[in-house]
Structures are given as structure tokens and as C-alpha cells.
Amino acid sequence: MKGASPTISTIIIFSILLSAVIFSVMLSYDLLEINAEIIEFKNGENEMLYLAYTIETLASNIGASASVRFNTRTAVPSLIFNYSLFRVTVNSITVVEEHNIPVIIYTGGSKVFGVSKEDLRGVDALIVNQTGIPLLYTYKTFNKRAMIIIDPVRIRVTYLGVFNFSTPDGWKLLNVVSIEYIQFERGVLGGSGTITIYIKNINVTKETYLLAENTITINAIRQDILGKSRMENYVINGESVDGTVIVFSKSKIKISFSLG
């Protein structure tokens, strides 16, 4: 039995060393995987920002199209229905009434943590009233997974000033207010690995509304798929002239996903 003691000790020491090596290898792999997923998420952030910018650049040009490629391994871009209602009224006139509205989401890998709500592009508002601020809102958040979201559910309101118009009742001085809205439409979806998002402006509609009032109240209400509502108002006090013209522009952008 005495001769067996060194052998047993050697086996115990070898087992401890082997366990330590295995643990080190596993830890190294986990660290490498965490780093890889963080880098992938950061690259996805850049691609989502470029995607949002590209959508806005073609929003006024019917038939314009572009594509953005995502090299995905653990993260994935998708288009999901996030809102059940978006309604915009100007005084008593409804200019937007949309249902089942999608947003673009980029979901990070399971090892991406430490992400909190952060604005990346645009502002978290239903009514954007400054021309220099992007219309689409892009932000980071965390909900079980790290996410980057491009949210189109908002309008841009711009007071353009007073212009002289020829009407059936003669020439009139009218305040002019522009309202812009970008709507996403679900196209072809599918694929994994390297995913290309194709975007195409399939329509731009413009409508004009003539109001007798010079004070305009714009109300926007949004409801998500869980029933949570948000509402904002914006008031424009125009010049004391013959009324106000509302010029409403809606761009419909088709979003498609393809493998490769």
C-alpha cells in the first residue's frame, strides 16, 4: 500500500491539472465568444444606422431602391409588427390612420450584455418639428436580448410660412404646413447567415387640406401591440391670414430580406 501512495498522488495532481486546463480552455472560449458577439453587435449598429439613413434618402423618390448587407452569425435582423395603431389628426381632419405597423429590429447574440436604452439617430418623439432631425428613430435597448430598432412611427411637421394662392374664390394668403410620414411595408422575408435587406420606395402620395383656421393643433396617438398608448400634441400659431394649407406626404417603403 505504501508503494501505491506516490501513484495515487500523481493521479490526483494530474486530475487537478487536467481540470484546470479544461476550465481555462472553456473560459478562453467563452471570452472569445463574448468578444465576437460584441463586435458583431457593434457592426450591426453601424449597418442599422446606414440602413435608416438610406431609407430616408430615397423616401421622396418613387421607384428608388437600395440594399444593405448584414453578416450575421449569432445576431439577426428582422421585421416585426410592433404597433397596432398610429393616428394623426389636424384639427378635426384625420391625415394618418394606420394599423399593424412593423419596425426593423436587429437582435444581438445571447452573450451581449450591458446594453441600455440609448438614442442612436433621431429623437424619441411622435412629432418631429425640426428639419435637421432624422424622421426615423434608431435606438438601442435591451429586452431579453440586446436590440437595435428602427422605428418609423412618427411624423415631421414643418411650418413653411405664408404664400399667395390662386383659389376659386380669388387670390388668398395662406399659411403652409408640411407633414411627412414614412410607412414600412413587409416584403419577402427569409434567410440566415449573410442577410441582405432590400428597400424600395413603392409609392409617394401627397394630399392637401385647406383649413379656415390659422391656429393648427396636430395630435398623434400610437398604440403598441400590448395596448400601451402614447399621445402628443403640437400647436402651430400661423399668421392672421385667410387660412392654412396642410400638405401631407406619405412614403411607402417595402422592406425585404434575402439570403446572401
C-alpha positions in Angstrom: 0.0 0.0 0.0 2.9 2.3 0.8 4.2 1.9 -2.8 0.8 3.0 -4.2 0.8 6.4 -2.4 3.0 8.2 -5.0 0.9 6.8 -7.8 -2.3 7.9 -6.3 -0.8 11.4 -5.6 0.3 11.6 -9.2 -3.1 10.7 -10.4 -4.8 13.3 -8.2 -2.3 16.0 -9.2 -2.8 15.1 -12.9 -6.6 15.2 -12.5 -6.4 18.7 -10.9 -4.1 20.0 -13.6 -6.3 18.5 -16.3 -9.4 20.1 -14.8 -7.6 23.4 -14.6 -6.6 23.1 -18.3 -10.1 22.2 -19.4 -11.5 25.1 -17.3 -9.0 27.5 -18.8 -9.9 26.4 -22.3 -13.6 26.8 -21.7 -13.1 30.2 -20.1 -10.9 31.3 -23.0 -13.6 30.1 -25.5 -16.3 32.0 -23.6 -14.3 35.1 -23.6 -13.6 34.8 -27.3 -17.3 34.2 -28.0 -18.4 37.2 -25.9 -15.9 39.4 -27.7 -17.0 38.1 -31.1 -20.7 38.7 -30.3 -20.0 42.2 -29.0 -18.0 43.0 -32.2 -20.9 41.6 -34.3 -23.4 43.7 -32.5 -21.3 46.8 -33.0 -21.0 46.1 -36.7 -24.8 45.6 -36.8 -25.3 49.0 -35.1 -23.3 50.7 -37.9 -25.3 48.8 -40.6 -28.6 49.7 -39.0 -27.6 53.4 -38.9 -26.7 53.2 -42.5 -30.0 51.5 -43.3 -32.0 54.2 -41.6 -30.1 56.9 -43.4 -30.6 55.1 -46.8 -34.3 54.7 -46.2 -34.7 58.4 -45.6 -32.6 59.4 -48.7 -34.9 57.5 -51.0 -38.2 58.4 -49.2 -39.1 61.1 -51.7 -38.2 59.3 -54.9 -40.7 56.7 -56.2 -39.0 53.6 -57.5 -35.7 54.3 -55.8 -34.1 51.2 -54.2 -31.0 50.2 -52.3 -29.7 47.3 -50.2 -27.7 46.8 -47.0 -25.9 43.6 -46.2 -25.7 42.1 -42.7 -23.1 39.4 -41.9 -24.9 37.6 -39.2 -23.6 34.7 -37.0 -25.4 35.0 -33.7 -27.3 38.2 -34.4 -30.2 38.6 -36.8 -32.2 41.5 -38.4 -36.0 41.1 -38.7 -39.2 43.0 -39.4 -41.9 42.6 -36.7 -45.3 44.1 -36.2 -44.8 46.3 -33.1 -47.7 48.8 -33.2 -51.4 48.2 -33.7 -52.4 51.8 -34.4 -51.0 55.2 -35.5 -53.4 58.0 -36.0 -52.7 61.7 -36.7 -55.3 64.4 -36.8 -55.0 68.1 -37.8 -57.8 70.0 -36.0 -60.7 67.7 -36.9 -59.2 66.1 -40.0 -57.5 62.6 -39.8 -54.5 62.5 -42.1 -53.0 59.2 -40.9 -54.8 56.1 -39.8 -52.5 53.0 -39.9 -52.8 49.6 -38.3 -50.4 46.6 -37.8 -47.2 48.7 -38.3 -43.8 47.0 -38.4 -40.4 48.1 -37.2 -36.9 46.8 -38.1 -35.1 45.1 -35.3 -31.5 43.8 -35.1 -31.3 41.3 -32.2 -27.8 40.6 -30.8 -26.4 37.3 -29.6 -27.1 35.8 -26.2 -23.7 37.0 -24.7 -24.2 40.7 -25.5 -25.0 42.4 -22.2 -24.6 45.9 -20.7 -26.8 47.5 -23.3 -29.2 50.1 -22.0 -31.7 52.5 -23.8 -29.6 54.8 -26.0 -30.7 57.1 -28.8 -28.5 56.5 -31.9 -30.2 58.6 -34.5 -33.3 60.8 -34.3 -35.4 61.5 -31.3 -37.9 59.6 -29.2 -41.0 61.7 -30.2 -44.2 61.1 -32.2 -44.0 64.6 -33.7 -40.6 65.9 -35.0 -40.7 69.6 -35.6 -37.1 70.4 -36.6 -35.9 69.8 -40.2 -32.4 68.8 -39.1 -33.6 65.8 -37.0 -34.0 62.5 -38.9 -37.5 61.3 -39.3 -36.8 57.7 -38.5 -35.8 56.9 -34.9 -33.0 54.5 -34.3 -32.1 53.4 -30.8 -30.5 50.6 -28.7 -32.4 48.8 -25.9 -32.4 45.5 -24.0 -35.4 43.2 -23.8 -34.1 39.6 -23.1 -31.6 40.3 -25.8 -29.7 43.4 -26.9 -31.6 45.1 -29.7 -31.2 48.0 -32.2 -34.6 49.3 -33.5 -35.5 51.5 -36.5 -38.9 53.0 -35.7 -40.8 54.8 -38.4 -44.0 55.6 -36.4 -43.7 59.4 -36.2 -44.3 62.5 -38.4 -42.3 65.5 -39.3 -44.2 68.8 -39.1 -42.7 71.9 -40.8 -44.2 75.4 -40.9 -43.2 76.8 -44.3 -44.6 80.3 -43.9 -47.3 82.4 -45.8 -47.8 82.1 -49.5 -50.2 83.7 -52.0 -52.5 81.1 -53.7 -55.0 81.3 -56.5 -58.3 79.7 -55.4 -61.8 79.6 -56.9 -62.6 82.5 -54.7 -59.7 84.5 -55.8 -56.1 85.0 -54.5 -55.6 84.2 -50.8 -52.8 84.4 -48.4 -52.4 81.1 -46.6 -50.2 79.5 -44.0 -48.5 76.4 -45.3 -47.7 73.4 -43.1 -45.9 70.3 -44.3 -46.4 66.9 -42.7 -44.2 63.9 -43.7 -44.6 60.2 -42.8 -42.6 57.1 -43.8 -44.5 53.8 -43.8 -42.8 50.4 -43.8 -44.4 47.6 -45.8 -43.4 43.9 -45.3 -41.9 42.4 -48.4 -40.2 39.0 -48.9 -38.7 37.6 -45.7 -36.3 34.7 -45.1 -32.7 33.5 -44.9 -29.9 33.2 -42.4 -26.2 33.7 -42.4 -25.4 36.7 -44.6 -28.7 38.6 -45.0 -29.3 41.4 -47.4 -32.1 43.9 -46.7 -33.6 45.3 -49.8 -35.5 48.6 -49.6 -37.6 50.1 -52.3 -39.8 53.2 -52.4 -43.0 51.8 -54.0 -45.2 54.9 -53.6 -45.3 58.5 -52.5 -48.7 60.1 -52.0 -49.4 63.8 -51.4 -52.7 65.2 -50.2 -53.6 68.8 -49.4 -56.2 70.1 -46.9 -57.5 73.6 -46.8 -58.5 74.8 -43.3 -60.1 78.1 -42.5 -58.2 78.4 -39.2 -54.7 79.9 -38.7 -54.1 78.0 -35.4 -53.4 74.4 -36.1 -53.4 71.6 -33.5 -51.7 68.4 -34.5 -52.5 65.3 -32.5 -50.6 62.0 -32.8 -51.5 58.8 -31.0 -49.7 55.5 -31.1 -50.7 52.1 -29.6 -48.4 49.2 -29.4 -49.4 45.5 -29.7 -49.6 45.2 -25.9 -52.2 48.0 -25.8 -49.9 50.7 -24.3 -50.8 54.1 -25.8 -48.8 57.3 -26.2 -50.1 60.7 -27.4 -48.5 64.0 -28.3 -49.9 67.4 -29.4 -48.2 70.2 -31.3 -49.7 73.6 -31.9 -48.8 76.0 -34.8 -49.9 79.6 -34.5 -49.8 80.8 -38.0 -50.1 84.4 -39.4 -53.5 86.0 -39.3 -54.3 85.4 -43.0 -57.0 83.6 -44.9 -56.4 80.1 -43.5 -53.9 77.2 -43.7 -52.9 74.6 -46.3 -51.8 71.3 -45.0 -49.5 69.4 -47.4 -49.3 65.7 -46.3 -46.7 63.4 -47.8 -46.5 59.7 -47.2 -43.7 57.5 -48.5 -44.3 53.7 -48.6 -41.1 51.7 -48.3 -41.0 48.0 -48.9 -38.6 46.1 -46.7 -37.5 42.6 -48.0 -34.9 40.2 -46.6 -32.9 37.7 -48.7 -30.2 35.2 -48.0 -26.9 36.2 -49.5 
